[in-house]
Structure formats: structure tokens, C-alpha cells
């Protein structure tokens, strides 16, 4: 409506959210908001807009997961199946309910490509320009995703710093990446400084952290809910890595880091006690399952590496079981998505 009327306001939301004038887009993803507004004008109605946005998010996420898998030398067929599976659960599938963090999850696989550099490139573990560009892009789309993905990088950066002989160069490249990212996201953090310094602003809604964690759900697979098929894949991956610890450093590290994040995002973390001590988390973090935005691409990547290594043994039965396992997971997740759509309509 700002584009249509020419009545622009970078800060206040004067059209949406009940014409309340509240501040949303300026701290959430202003450029994406204007791009979305322009797209809505082009397609003319909300129904067309929803279909097109869902298609765009799935396309970006699917290509990203596929390219991430190929970069780690995962079998191409498995990479395709993993890419499709990535679209069927968790935060990415939340775009079906127009959850904004799906944009961050769609870009997460591209960010996780930096993990492979940190593990495998001993001379330049930090590719500062590509790291800065992807983190800046995610910040412009969904700021909170940037924070969680940056936290996901930490164990891999520590590993890289220990292993590399070029520690000074790595530290220099790190500050180059941080500096470039700050310059490219000045409109975001600049707004935050202005608002928190000069305004008494209302924080987002409060949510009970304990009820918004990763958990098993029989027929639902969106946000923090997992189906039985995904749990089986995770169990398979953990068993494989524990019995092949030295086979692949990438597989071992991505799996352990991903599972650790998954565990702290679940009921195993005492979120009720944590929110009692840090009540502000109920309005800032809101949903602990959000922590997995970078973990799921890593876990799927690890599953892909394990299955590829199994297929290299050229045992027909093993190959068939690997493909069948992913296909069954795909089928159960697809059925859950269809059921969800039917219930909401």
C-alpha cells in the first residue's frame, strides 16, 4: 500500500496490523517487505501472492539444500531426495502458514556451505566475502535467523582455528567478514540503535518457552514438530557416525553439532527454569525450536554423507534400503503436509 499510494513510512506500519503505526518491517526485513509489496501489486491478489511466495521459498530452499549436499560430494539422487525432504518439515514448511522465519531457513543451506570451508580448507577456513554476503542477505530477510546461524558457526570456527596453520590470516578474514556484514546491514542495526536509544518500544508477544520446543508429533511436521520417520533417520545417523567416527570429519562434526542444537531445543533443556531466570527470553527467543534453523541443513547433510558412503559399497540391498528409507520419510512427511492443508481448509 505504501508503493500504491506513494505514502512511504520506513518505520511505521500505517496500513497493515490494523493501521496501528507499530514498527515491524524496519527491524524485521524492510527490503523484503517492499519486495513483497511490489510482488503483491504485480500478482493483484493475496491468493496468487501466497502461491508464488511459497513457490519461491521452496525453490530457494530446495536448490540450497541440493547444492550443499553436492558440495559435500553426496550422491546426486540422495541430494535430490534430501532437498525435497527439507521442504516438508520444520521451519521451511512453516511458509505454508506464512511463518516469516521460513525465509531464513530457505537461505540457511547456503550459509552452511561456509561450514565446509571451515572444516576442509586449512589455509583459508573463512572465505570472508562469501560469508559476509550470505549473512548480510539473511539479515536483510530475517534478522533473528542471522543470530542463530552465527551461533551455529561457532564450534566449526573453533575447530578451524585449532587446525589451521594460518591463524592470523583466519582472524583477519573473520574481522573482514564481520566488518563487511555490518556495512551491508547498517540499515538494520542502525534502526535498532535509533529505536532502543530514543524510544520506549514494546517487545514482541511473550510465549512460554517450554511449550514451543522440538517434540514428537504423530501427524504434524511443521515448526518444531517431528514425525516418526525423521526420528528414525536421526537415530540411523547417530548410530552410523558413532560406528564410523574417523570416516568423515565433515559428517562427524555436522552430526554432533546438529544433534546438540536439536537437544537443547527440546524438552531435555530446562526451559521452564531458564525463562524464570531470564524472563526476557519469552519475548525475544519466543520459540526454542527456532535454534534449529541452521542445524537441520547440517543434519540432513550428515545423513546424505552416511547414505552415500553406504552406497559406495555397491551392495544392491544396501542401496535399495537407503533409497527406500528416504522415500518412506518423504512419503510420511508429504502425507502430513496434505493432512495439515486439509485441516486448515
C-alpha positions in Angstrom: 0.0 0.0 0.0 2.9 2.3 0.6 4.0 1.7 -3.0 0.5 2.0 -4.3 -0.3 5.3 -2.6 3.1 6.8 -2.5 2.7 7.4 1.2 6.0 5.9 2.4 7.0 5.3 6.0 10.1 3.3 6.7 9.3 2.9 10.4 5.6 3.0 11.0 3.2 0.3 9.7 0.3 2.6 8.8 -1.6 0.1 6.6 -1.2 -3.4 7.9 -1.6 -4.6 11.5 -4.9 -2.7 12.0 -3.4 0.7 10.9 -1.7 0.7 14.3 1.5 2.5 13.3 3.6 -0.1 15.1 7.1 -0.8 14.0 7.6 -4.2 12.2 9.3 -4.0 8.8 12.1 -1.7 9.9 13.6 -4.3 12.2 12.4 -7.4 10.6 13.4 -7.2 6.9 12.5 -3.9 5.3 13.8 -4.6 1.8 12.0 -7.9 1.7 8.8 -6.2 2.9 8.9 -3.7 0.0 9.8 -6.5 -2.5 6.8 -8.4 -1.2 4.6 -5.4 -1.6 5.7 -4.9 -5.2 5.1 -8.6 -5.9 1.6 -8.3 -4.4 0.8 -5.4 -6.7 2.0 -7.4 -9.7 0.0 -10.5 -9.0 -3.0 -8.5 -7.9 -4.5 -10.6 -5.1 -3.4 -12.3 -1.9 -4.2 -15.8 -3.2 -1.8 -15.5 -6.1 0.7 -13.9 -3.8 0.7 -16.8 -1.3 1.2 -19.4 -4.0 4.0 -17.5 -5.6 5.8 -16.8 -2.3 5.5 -20.4 -1.2 7.0 -21.5 -4.6 9.9 -19.0 -4.3 10.8 -20.1 -0.7 10.6 -23.8 -1.6 12.7 -23.2 -4.8 15.4 -21.3 -2.9 15.5 -23.8 0.0 15.5 -26.9 -2.3 18.3 -25.6 -4.5 20.3 -24.6 -1.5 20.0 -28.0 0.2 20.8 -29.7 -3.1 23.9 -27.6 -3.7 25.0 -28.0 -0.1 24.8 -31.8 -0.5 26.6 -31.9 -3.8 29.4 -29.6 -2.3 30.0 -32.4 0.3 30.1 -35.0 -2.5 26.7 -36.6 -1.6 25.3 -38.9 -4.3 23.1 -36.9 -6.6 20.0 -39.0 -6.2 20.3 -38.7 -2.4 20.9 -35.0 -2.7 17.7 -34.5 -4.6 15.7 -36.6 -2.1 17.2 -34.6 0.8 16.4 -31.3 -0.9 12.7 -32.4 -1.3 12.6 -33.7 2.3 14.0 -30.4 3.6 10.9 -28.6 2.2 8.5 -30.9 4.0 9.2 -30.3 7.7 10.4 -27.8 10.3 10.8 -24.1 9.7 10.9 -24.2 5.9 7.5 -25.9 5.8 6.2 -23.1 8.1 5.9 -21.0 5.0 2.6 -22.8 4.4 1.4 -20.9 7.4 3.2 -17.8 6.3 5.8 -18.0 9.1 8.4 -15.4 8.2 11.3 -17.3 9.5 10.9 -19.7 6.6 12.8 -17.2 4.5 15.8 -17.5 6.9 15.5 -21.3 6.8 15.4 -21.2 3.0 18.8 -19.4 3.0 20.3 -21.5 5.8 21.8 -24.2 3.5 23.7 -21.5 1.6 25.2 -20.3 4.9 26.1 -23.8 5.9 28.3 -24.1 2.9 30.7 -21.9 4.9 30.9 -24.8 7.4 32.5 -27.0 4.7 35.2 -24.3 4.2 35.9 -24.1 7.9 36.4 -27.9 8.1 38.2 -28.6 4.9 40.1 -25.5 3.9 43.1 -25.5 6.2 44.7 -22.4 4.6 41.7 -20.1 4.3 38.9 -21.6 6.5 37.0 -18.4 6.4 36.0 -17.2 2.9 35.2 -13.7 4.2 33.5 -12.2 1.2 31.0 -15.1 0.6 30.4 -15.4 4.3 29.7 -11.7 4.6 27.4 -11.7 1.6 25.2 -14.6 2.8 25.0 -13.3 6.4 24.1 -9.8 5.2 21.4 -11.3 2.9 19.9 -13.3 5.7 19.9 -10.3 8.0 18.0 -8.3 5.4 15.4 -11.1 5.2 15.1 -12.3 8.8 17.4 -10.8 11.4 16.8 -13.4 14.1 17.9 -16.2 11.7 21.3 -14.4 11.3 21.9 -14.6 15.1 21.0 -18.4 15.3 23.1 -19.2 12.2 26.1 -17.3 13.5 25.8 -19.3 16.8 25.8 -22.5 14.7 29.1 -21.4 13.1 30.9 -21.2 16.5 32.0 -24.8 17.0 33.2 -25.1 13.4 35.1 -21.8 13.7 36.8 -23.1 16.9 37.7 -26.3 15.1 39.1 -24.4 12.1 41.2 -22.1 14.4 42.7 -25.1 16.1 43.5 -26.9 12.8 44.7 -24.1 10.6 48.3 -23.1 10.4 47.3 -19.6 9.2 45.6 -18.5 12.5 46.5 -14.8 11.9 45.0 -14.8 8.4 41.9 -16.5 9.7 41.4 -13.9 12.4 41.9 -11.1 9.8 39.4 -12.8 7.4 36.9 -13.1 10.3 37.0 -9.3 11.0 36.8 -8.6 7.3 33.6 -10.7 7.2 32.2 -9.0 10.3 33.0 -5.5 9.0 31.6 -6.1 5.6 28.4 -7.6 7.1 28.0 -4.6 9.4 28.3 -2.2 6.4 25.8 -4.2 4.3 23.3 -4.3 7.2 23.7 -0.8 8.5 20.0 -0.1 7.8 19.1 -2.9 10.2 21.3 -2.3 13.2 21.2 1.4 12.7 17.4 1.3 13.1 17.7 -0.9 16.2 20.1 1.7 17.8 17.8 4.6 17.0 14.7 2.8 18.4 16.2 1.4 21.5 18.1 4.6 22.3 15.3 7.1 21.7 12.0 5.2 22.1 10.1 3.2 24.7 9.1 0.4 22.4 7.0 -2.6 23.1 8.7 -6.0 22.8 7.1 -8.8 20.8 4.5 -11.1 22.4 5.5 -13.4 25.2 5.4 -17.1 24.7 6.0 -20.0 27.2 9.4 -21.4 26.0 8.6 -24.8 27.5 5.7 -25.4 25.1 7.5 -24.4 21.9 10.3 -26.9 21.7 11.3 -29.7 19.4 9.0 -32.7 20.1 7.4 -35.7 18.5 4.0 -35.3 16.9 2.2 -38.2 15.2 0.6 -36.3 12.3 2.3 -32.9 12.2 5.7 -31.9 11.0 5.8 -28.1 10.9 7.9 -25.8 13.0 9.3 -27.8 16.0 7.2 -31.0 15.4 8.9 -34.2 14.2 7.3 -37.3 12.6 8.5 -40.8 13.4 10.3 -41.1 10.1 12.5 -38.2 10.9 13.3 -39.5 14.3 14.3 -42.9 12.7 16.6 -41.0 10.2 18.3 -39.2 13.2 18.7 -42.5 15.1 20.2 -44.1 12.0 22.6 -41.1 11.5 23.8 -41.2 15.2 24.4 -44.9 15.1 26.3 -44.6 11.8 28.5 -41.8 13.0 29.3 -43.5 16.3 30.5 -46.6 14.4 32.4 -44.6 11.7 33.9 -41.7 13.7 37.1 -41.4 11.6 35.5 -41.9 8.2 34.5 -38.3 7.6 35.3 -35.3 9.7 32.5 -33.3 8.0 30.0 -36.0 8.8 31.1 -36.4 12.4 31.2 -32.6 13.2 28.0 -31.7 11.4 26.1 -34.5 13.1 27.2 -33.8 16.6 26.7 -30.1 16.3 23.3 -30.5 14.7 22.2 -33.1 17.3 23.4 -30.9 20.2 21.4 -27.9 18.9 18.4 -30.3 18.5 18.7 -31.5 22.0 19.0 -28.0 23.6 15.9 -27.0 21.5 13.9 -29.9 23.1 12.3 -30.7 26.5 15.7 -32.0 27.6 16.7 -28.4 28.2 15.0 -27.0 31.3 13.3 -24.1 29.5 10.8 -23.6 32.3 13.6 -22.8 34.8 15.5 -20.8 32.2 12.6 -18.5 31.4 12.1 -18.0 35.2 15.6 -16.7 35.5 15.7 -14.9 32.1 12.0 -13.7 31.5 13.0 -11.5 28.5 13.7 -14.7 26.5 9.9 -15.2 26.3 9.6 -12.2 24.1 13.0 -12.3 22.3 13.6 -16.1 21.7 9.9 -17.0 22.0 10.2 -20.4 20.4 13.3 -22.6 21.2 12.7 -24.7 18.1 14.0 -21.6 16.2 17.5 -22.5 17.3 17.5 -25.4 14.7 17.4 -23.1 11.7 21.0 -23.9 10.9 21.0 -27.4 12.5 18.6 -29.1 10.1 20.7 -28.5 6.9 23.7 -29.9 8.8 21.8 -33.0 10.0 20.4 -33.7 6.5 23.9 -33.2 5.1 25.3 -35.7 7.5 22.5 -38.2 6.6 23.4 -37.7 3.0 27.1 -38.3 3.6 26.4 -41.5 5.5 24.0 -42.9 2.9 26.4 -42.0 0.1 29.2 -43.9 1.9 26.9 -46.9 2.3 26.1 -46.9 -1.4 29.8 -46.8 -2.3 29.9 -50.4 -1.0 27.9 -51.4 -4.2 25.7 -53.8 -2.3 22.3 -53.8 -4.1 20.3 -54.5 -1.0 22.0 -51.6 0.9 21.4 -49.2 -2.0 17.8 -50.2 -2.1 17.3 -49.8 1.7 19.0 -46.3 1.6 16.7 -45.1 -1.2 13.6 -46.7 0.4 14.4 -45.1 3.8 14.4 -41.6 2.3 11.4 -42.3 0.1 9.4 -43.5 3.1 10.4 -40.4 5.1 9.4 -38.3 2.1 6.0 -40.1 1.9 5.2 -39.7 5.5 6.1 -36.0 5.6 4.2 -35.4 2.4 1.1 -37.1 3.9 1.4 -34.9 7.0 1.6 -31.7 4.8 -1.5 -32.8 2.9 -3.4 -33.5 6.2 -2.4 -30.1 7.6 -3.7 -28.3 4.4 -7.0 -30.3 4.6 -7.4 -29.4 8.3 -6.8 -25.7 7.7 -9.2 -25.5 4.8 
